[in-house]
């Protein structure tokens, strides 16, 4: 088994997945807040 050398692994797939997760979380949060505001205004 080869020795592990820190920083040599290709992590582009992990970076793309993490970026997509963060983007989804931001849009999901904005959508939920928008729905809550709409419900609060529609119920007033």
N, CA, C, O and CB atoms as a CASP TS submission, in Angstrom:
PFRMAT TS
TARGET T0000
AUTHOR 0000-0000-0000
METHOD Language model
MODEL 1
PARENT N/A
ATOM      1  N   UNK     1       0.848  -1.182   0.000  1.00  0.00           N
ATOM      2  CA  UNK     1       0.000   0.000   0.000  1.00  0.00           C
ATOM      3  C   UNK     1       0.892   1.243   0.000  1.00  0.00           C
ATOM      4  O   UNK     1       1.862   1.322   0.754  1.00  0.00           O
ATOM      5  CB  UNK     1      -0.964  -0.001   1.229  1.00  0.00           C
ATOM      6  N   UNK     2       0.557   2.200  -0.845  1.00  0.00           N
ATOM      7  CA  UNK     2       1.359   3.415  -0.966  1.00  0.00           C
ATOM      8  C   UNK     2       1.127   4.336   0.228  1.00  0.00           C
ATOM      9  O   UNK     2       0.056   4.345   0.835  1.00  0.00           O
ATOM     10  CB  UNK     2       1.030   4.149  -2.274  1.00  0.00           C
ATOM     11  N   UNK     3       2.147   5.096   0.539  1.00  0.00           N
ATOM     12  CA  UNK     3       2.028   6.083   1.620  1.00  0.00           C
ATOM     13  C   UNK     3       1.109   7.220   1.180  1.00  0.00           C
ATOM     14  O   UNK     3       1.133   7.647   0.026  1.00  0.00           O
ATOM     15  CB  UNK     3       3.428   6.639   2.023  1.00  0.00           C
ATOM     16  N   UNK     4       0.312   7.691   2.109  1.00  0.00           N
ATOM     17  CA  UNK     4      -0.582   8.813   1.829  1.00  0.00           C
ATOM     18  C   UNK     4       0.211  10.104   1.867  1.00  0.00           C
ATOM     19  O   UNK     4       0.975  10.355   2.800  1.00  0.00           O
ATOM     20  CB  UNK     4      -1.754   8.861   2.840  1.00  0.00           C
ATOM     21  N   UNK     5       0.017  10.933   0.824  1.00  0.00           N
ATOM     22  CA  UNK     5       0.650  12.251   0.797  1.00  0.00           C
ATOM     23  C   UNK     5      -0.450  13.290   0.819  1.00  0.00           C
ATOM     24  O   UNK     5      -1.294  13.333  -0.077  1.00  0.00           O
ATOM     25  CB  UNK     5       1.572  12.428  -0.459  1.00  0.00           C
ATOM     26  N   UNK     6      -0.440  14.122   1.835  1.00  0.00           N
ATOM     27  CA  UNK     6      -1.481  15.115   2.051  1.00  0.00           C
ATOM     28  C   UNK     6      -1.548  16.101   0.884  1.00  0.00           C
ATOM     29  O   UNK     6      -0.526  16.647   0.467  1.00  0.00           O
ATOM     30  CB  UNK     6      -1.237  15.864   3.364  1.00  0.00           C
ATOM     31  N   UNK     7      -2.753  16.324   0.359  1.00  0.00           N
ATOM     32  CA  UNK     7      -2.965  17.331  -0.663  1.00  0.00           C
ATOM     33  C   UNK     7      -2.824  16.859  -2.091  1.00  0.00           C
ATOM     34  O   UNK     7      -2.869  17.687  -3.000  1.00  0.00           O
ATOM     35  CB  UNK     7      -2.043  18.420  -0.446  1.00  0.00           C
ATOM     36  N   UNK     8      -2.655  15.577  -2.336  1.00  0.00           N
ATOM     37  CA  UNK     8      -2.467  15.092  -3.700  1.00  0.00           C
ATOM     38  C   UNK     8      -3.717  14.457  -4.306  1.00  0.00           C
ATOM     39  O   UNK     8      -3.721  14.136  -5.494  1.00  0.00           O
ATOM     40  CB  UNK     8      -1.350  14.100  -3.724  1.00  0.00           C
ATOM     41  N   UNK     9      -4.756  14.272  -3.531  1.00  0.00           N
ATOM     42  CA  UNK     9      -5.963  13.627  -4.042  1.00  0.00           C
ATOM     43  C   UNK     9      -6.799  14.617  -4.849  1.00  0.00           C
ATOM     44  O   UNK     9      -6.902  15.789  -4.486  1.00  0.00           O
ATOM     45  CB  UNK     9      -6.795  13.044  -2.885  1.00  0.00           C
ATOM     46  N   UNK    10      -7.395  14.145  -5.944  1.00  0.00           N
ATOM     47  CA  UNK    10      -8.274  14.975  -6.763  1.00  0.00           C
ATOM     48  C   UNK    10      -9.637  15.068  -6.073  1.00  0.00           C
ATOM     49  O   UNK    10     -10.328  14.061  -5.913  1.00  0.00           O
ATOM     50  CB  UNK    10      -8.414  14.393  -8.215  1.00  0.00           C
ATOM     51  N   UNK    11     -10.014  16.272  -5.670  1.00  0.00           N
ATOM     52  CA  UNK    11     -11.255  16.444  -4.921  1.00  0.00           C
ATOM     53  C   UNK    11     -12.266  17.300  -5.677  1.00  0.00           C
ATOM     54  O   UNK    11     -13.156  17.887  -5.061  1.00  0.00           O
ATOM     55  CB  UNK    11     -10.964  17.066  -3.569  1.00  0.00           C
ATOM     56  N   UNK    12     -12.145  17.382  -6.997  1.00  0.00           N
ATOM     57  CA  UNK    12     -13.065  18.242  -7.750  1.00  0.00           C
ATOM     58  C   UNK    12     -14.509  17.756  -7.644  1.00  0.00           C
ATOM     59  O   UNK    12     -15.427  18.574  -7.589  1.00  0.00           O
ATOM     60  CB  UNK    12     -12.647  18.302  -9.219  1.00  0.00           C
ATOM     61  N   UNK    13     -14.724  16.449  -7.615  1.00  0.00           N
ATOM     62  CA  UNK    13     -16.094  15.927  -7.496  1.00  0.00           C
ATOM     63  C   UNK    13     -16.690  16.295  -6.139  1.00  0.00           C
ATOM     64  O   UNK    13     -17.859  16.673  -6.058  1.00  0.00           O
ATOM     65  CB  UNK    13     -16.112  14.390  -7.686  1.00  0.00           C
ATOM     66  N   UNK    14     -15.899  16.188  -5.082  1.00  0.00           N
ATOM     67  CA  UNK    14     -16.390  16.546  -3.749  1.00  0.00           C
ATOM     68  C   UNK    14     -16.682  18.042  -3.656  1.00  0.00           C
ATOM     69  O   UNK    14     -17.660  18.448  -3.028  1.00  0.00           O
ATOM     70  CB  UNK    14     -15.367  16.141  -2.675  1.00  0.00           C
ATOM     71  N   UNK    15     -15.829  18.865  -4.284  1.00  0.00           N
ATOM     72  CA  UNK    15     -16.056  20.307  -4.255  1.00  0.00           C
ATOM     73  C   UNK    15     -17.335  20.678  -5.003  1.00  0.00           C
ATOM     74  O   UNK    15     -18.087  21.536  -4.542  1.00  0.00           O
ATOM     75  CB  UNK    15     -14.858  21.047  -4.860  1.00  0.00           C
ATOM     76  N   UNK    16     -17.592  20.047  -6.145  1.00  0.00           N
ATOM     77  CA  UNK    16     -18.811  20.313  -6.899  1.00  0.00           C
ATOM     78  C   UNK    16     -20.044  19.887  -6.105  1.00  0.00           C
ATOM     79  O   UNK    16     -21.055  20.590  -6.093  1.00  0.00           O
ATOM     80  CB  UNK    16     -18.773  19.589  -8.251  1.00  0.00           C
ATOM     81  N   UNK    17     -19.957  18.739  -5.446  1.00  0.00           N
ATOM     82  CA  UNK    17     -21.081  18.255  -4.639  1.00  0.00           C
ATOM     83  C   UNK    17     -21.356  19.202  -3.479  1.00  0.00           C
ATOM     84  O   UNK    17     -22.512  19.515  -3.193  1.00  0.00           O
ATOM     85  CB  UNK    17     -20.798  16.838  -4.111  1.00  0.00           C
ATOM     86  N   UNK    18     -20.305  19.657  -2.811  1.00  0.00           N
ATOM     87  CA  UNK    18     -20.468  20.578  -1.683  1.00  0.00           C
ATOM     88  C   UNK    18     -21.058  21.899  -2.152  1.00  0.00           C
ATOM     89  O   UNK    18     -21.943  22.449  -1.498  1.00  0.00           O
ATOM     90  CB  UNK    18     -19.122  20.818  -0.978  1.00  0.00           C
ATOM     91  N   UNK    19     -20.574  22.416  -3.285  1.00  0.00           N
ATOM     92  CA  UNK    19     -21.118  23.668  -3.816  1.00  0.00           C
ATOM     93  C   UNK    19     -22.602  23.531  -4.161  1.00  0.00           C
ATOM     94  O   UNK    19     -23.392  24.438  -3.900  1.00  0.00           O
ATOM     95  CB  UNK    19     -20.330  24.103  -5.056  1.00  0.00           C
ATOM     96  N   UNK    20     -22.973  22.392  -4.749  1.00  0.00           N
ATOM     97  CA  UNK    20     -24.383  22.161  -5.073  1.00  0.00           C
ATOM     98  C   UNK    20     -25.226  22.068  -3.803  1.00  0.00           C
ATOM     99  O   UNK    20     -26.341  22.587  -3.760  1.00  0.00           O
ATOM    100  CB  UNK    20     -24.540  20.878  -5.908  1.00  0.00           C
ATOM    101  N   UNK    21     -24.702  21.411  -2.769  1.00  0.00           N
ATOM    102  CA  UNK    21     -25.422  21.306  -1.505  1.00  0.00           C
ATOM    103  C   UNK    21     -25.636  22.683  -0.878  1.00  0.00           C
ATOM    104  O   UNK    21     -26.730  22.981  -0.398  1.00  0.00           O
ATOM    105  CB  UNK    21     -24.662  20.397  -0.535  1.00  0.00           C
ATOM    106  N   UNK    22     -24.615  23.509  -0.879  1.00  0.00           N
ATOM    107  CA  UNK    22     -24.726  24.856  -0.307  1.00  0.00           C
ATOM    108  C   UNK    22     -25.730  25.680  -1.105  1.00  0.00           C
ATOM    109  O   UNK    22     -26.547  26.392  -0.520  1.00  0.00           O
ATOM    110  CB  UNK    22     -23.345  25.561  -0.285  1.00  0.00           C
ATOM    111  N   UNK    23     -25.679  25.594  -2.441  1.00  0.00           N
ATOM    112  CA  UNK    23     -26.615  26.328  -3.292  1.00  0.00           C
ATOM    113  C   UNK    23     -28.048  25.874  -3.017  1.00  0.00           C
ATOM    114  O   UNK    23     -28.948  26.705  -2.891  1.00  0.00           O
ATOM    115  CB  UNK    23     -26.264  26.130  -4.785  1.00  0.00           C
ATOM    116  N   UNK    24     -28.263  24.563  -2.925  1.00  0.00           N
ATOM    117  CA  UNK    24     -29.595  24.031  -2.633  1.00  0.00           C
ATOM    118  C   UNK    24     -30.085  24.499  -1.267  1.00  0.00           C
ATOM    119  O   UNK    24     -31.256  24.844  -1.114  1.00  0.00           O
ATOM    120  CB  UNK    24     -29.583  22.498  -2.690  1.00  0.00           C
ATOM    121  N   UNK    25     -29.203  24.513  -0.277  1.00  0.00           N
ATOM    122  CA  UNK    25     -29.573  24.946   1.064  1.00  0.00           C
ATOM    123  C   UNK    25     -29.978  26.416   1.077  1.00  0.00           C
ATOM    124  O   UNK    25     -30.960  26.784   1.723  1.00  0.00           O
ATOM    125  CB  UNK    25     -28.419  24.711   2.035  1.00  0.00           C
ATOM    126  N   UNK    26     -29.232  27.252   0.372  1.00  0.00           N
ATOM    127  CA  UNK    26     -29.569  28.683   0.305  1.00  0.00           C
ATOM    128  C   UNK    26     -30.934  28.896  -0.335  1.00  0.00           C
ATOM    129  O   UNK    26     -31.769  29.622   0.204  1.00  0.00           O
ATOM    130  CB  UNK    26     -28.497  29.451  -0.484  1.00  0.00           C
ATOM    131  N   UNK    27     -31.165  28.259  -1.494  1.00  0.00           N
ATOM    132  CA  UNK    27     -32.439  28.433  -2.186  1.00  0.00           C
ATOM    133  C   UNK    27     -33.585  27.825  -1.386  1.00  0.00           C
ATOM    134  O   UNK    27     -34.681  28.386  -1.352  1.00  0.00           O
ATOM    135  CB  UNK    27     -32.379  27.804  -3.579  1.00  0.00           C
ATOM    136  N   UNK    28     -33.349  26.702  -0.752  1.00  0.00           N
ATOM    137  CA  UNK    28     -34.377  26.071   0.066  1.00  0.00           C
ATOM    138  C   UNK    28     -34.764  26.939   1.249  1.00  0.00           C
ATOM    139  O   UNK    28     -35.943  27.062   1.579  1.00  0.00           O
ATOM    140  CB  UNK    28     -33.903  24.721   0.552  1.00  0.00           C
ATOM    141  N   UNK    29     -33.774  27.536   1.881  1.00  0.00           N
ATOM    142  CA  UNK    29     -34.037  28.424   3.012  1.00  0.00           C
ATOM    143  C   UNK    29     -34.814  29.657   2.561  1.00  0.00           C
ATOM    144  O   UNK    29     -35.768  30.075   3.216  1.00  0.00           O
ATOM    145  CB  UNK    29     -32.721  28.843   3.686  1.00  0.00           C
ATOM    146  N   UNK    30     -34.397  30.232   1.439  1.00  0.00           N
ATOM    147  CA  UNK    30     -35.102  31.403   0.909  1.00  0.00           C
ATOM    148  C   UNK    30     -36.541  31.053   0.554  1.00  0.00           C
ATOM    149  O   UNK    30     -37.449  31.847   0.800  1.00  0.00           O
ATOM    150  CB  UNK    30     -34.373  31.958  -0.326  1.00  0.00           C
ATOM    151  N   UNK    31     -36.756  29.890  -0.014  1.00  0.00           N
ATOM    152  CA  UNK    31     -38.112  29.459  -0.370  1.00  0.00           C
ATOM    153  C   UNK    31     -38.980  29.282   0.873  1.00  0.00           C
ATOM    154  O   UNK    31     -40.131  29.719   0.890  1.00  0.00           O
ATOM    155  CB  UNK    31     -38.064  28.148  -1.165  1.00  0.00           C
ATOM    156  N   UNK    32     -38.446  28.656   1.895  1.00  0.00           N
ATOM    157  CA  UNK    32     -39.210  28.444   3.127  1.00  0.00           C
ATOM    158  C   UNK    32     -39.555  29.788   3.778  1.00  0.00           C
ATOM    159  O   UNK    32     -40.684  29.987   4.227  1.00  0.00           O
ATOM    160  CB  UNK    32     -38.412  27.553   4.115  1.00  0.00           C
ATOM    161  N   UNK    33     -38.606  30.692   3.830  1.00  0.00           N
ATOM    162  CA  UNK    33     -38.874  32.014   4.404  1.00  0.00           C
ATOM    163  C   UNK    33     -39.941  32.741   3.585  1.00  0.00           C
ATOM    164  O   UNK    33     -40.835  33.379   4.140  1.00  0.00           O
ATOM    165  CB  UNK    33     -37.575  32.857   4.465  1.00  0.00           C
ATOM    166  N   UNK    34     -39.835  32.637   2.251  1.00  0.00           N
ATOM    167  CA  UNK    34     -40.851  33.259   1.384  1.00  0.00           C
ATOM    168  C   UNK    34     -42.233  32.687   1.621  1.00  0.00           C
ATOM    169  O   UNK    34     -43.211  33.434   1.670  1.00  0.00           O
ATOM    170  CB  UNK    34     -40.477  33.084  -0.076  1.00  0.00           C
ATOM    171  N   UNK    35     -42.330  31.385   1.767  1.00  0.00           N
ATOM    172  CA  UNK    35     -43.624  30.743   2.027  1.00  0.00           C
ATOM    173  C   UNK    35     -44.173  31.192   3.376  1.00  0.00           C
ATOM    174  O   UNK    35     -45.365  31.474   3.497  1.00  0.00           O
ATOM    175  CB  UNK    35     -43.489  29.203   1.989  1.00  0.00           C
ATOM    176  N   UNK    36     -43.316  31.259   4.387  1.00  0.00           N
ATOM    177  CA  UNK    36     -43.776  31.702   5.709  1.00  0.00           C
ATOM    178  C   UNK    36     -44.260  33.142   5.683  1.00  0.00           C
ATOM    179  O   UNK    36     -45.261  33.469   6.321  1.00  0.00           O
ATOM    180  CB  UNK    36     -42.660  31.554   6.735  1.00  0.00           C
ATOM    181  N   UNK    37     -43.568  34.003   4.961  1.00  0.00           N
ATOM    182  CA  UNK    37     -44.009  35.400   4.844  1.00  0.00           C
ATOM    183  C   UNK    37     -45.352  35.457   4.120  1.00  0.00           C
ATOM    184  O   UNK    37     -46.261  36.172   4.541  1.00  0.00           O
ATOM    185  CB  UNK    37     -42.948  36.257   4.091  1.00  0.00           C
ATOM    186  N   UNK    38     -45.471  34.697   3.025  1.00  0.00           N
ATOM    187  CA  UNK    38     -46.734  34.669   2.295  1.00  0.00           C
ATOM    188  C   UNK    38     -47.877  34.194   3.182  1.00  0.00           C
ATOM    189  O   UNK    38     -48.958  34.783   3.172  1.00  0.00           O
ATOM    190  CB  UNK    38     -46.618  33.772   1.070  1.00  0.00           C
ATOM    191  N   UNK    39     -47.646  33.139   3.945  1.00  0.00           N
ATOM    192  CA  UNK    39     -48.695  32.629   4.832  1.00  0.00           C
ATOM    193  C   UNK    39     -49.066  33.641   5.906  1.00  0.00           C
ATOM    194  O   UNK    39     -50.238  33.781   6.255  1.00  0.00           O
ATOM    195  CB  UNK    39     -48.248  31.327   5.483  1.00  0.00           C
ATOM    196  N   UNK    40     -48.071  34.343   6.429  1.00  0.00           N
ATOM    197  CA  UNK    40     -48.347  35.346   7.464  1.00  0.00           C
ATOM    198  C   UNK    40     -49.166  36.505   6.873  1.00  0.00           C
ATOM    199  O   UNK    40     -50.082  37.004   7.527  1.00  0.00           O
ATOM    200  CB  UNK    40     -47.017  35.878   8.079  1.00  0.00           C
ATOM    201  N   UNK    41     -48.849  36.932   5.654  1.00  0.00           N
ATOM    202  CA  UNK    41     -49.589  38.033   5.036  1.00  0.00           C
ATOM    203  C   UNK    41     -50.981  37.599   4.582  1.00  0.00           C
ATOM    204  O   UNK    41     -51.934  38.373   4.674  1.00  0.00           O
ATOM    205  CB  UNK    41     -48.809  38.587   3.850  1.00  0.00           C
ATOM    206  N   UNK    42     -51.098  36.386   4.101  1.00  0.00           N
ATOM    207  CA  UNK    42     -52.396  35.909   3.616  1.00  0.00           C
ATOM    208  C   UNK    42     -53.363  35.656   4.770  1.00  0.00           C
ATOM    209  O   UNK    42     -54.579  35.701   4.584  1.00  0.00           O
ATOM    210  CB  UNK    42     -52.216  34.628   2.793  1.00  0.00           C
ATOM    211  N   UNK    43     -52.840  35.397   5.932  1.00  0.00           N
ATOM    212  CA  UNK    43     -53.682  35.112   7.097  1.00  0.00           C
ATOM    213  C   UNK    43     -54.080  36.392   7.843  1.00  0.00           C
ATOM    214  O   UNK    43     -54.943  36.354   8.719  1.00  0.00           O
ATOM    215  CB  UNK    43     -52.953  34.161   8.050  1.00  0.00           C
ATOM    216  N   UNK    44     -53.461  37.510   7.503  1.00  0.00           N
ATOM    217  CA  UNK    44     -53.717  38.761   8.223  1.00  0.00           C
ATOM    218  C   UNK    44     -55.017  39.413   7.904  1.00  0.00           C
ATOM    219  O   UNK    44     -55.329  40.469   8.455  1.00  0.00           O
ATOM    220  CB  UNK    44     -52.653  39.711   7.954  1.00  0.00           C
TER
END
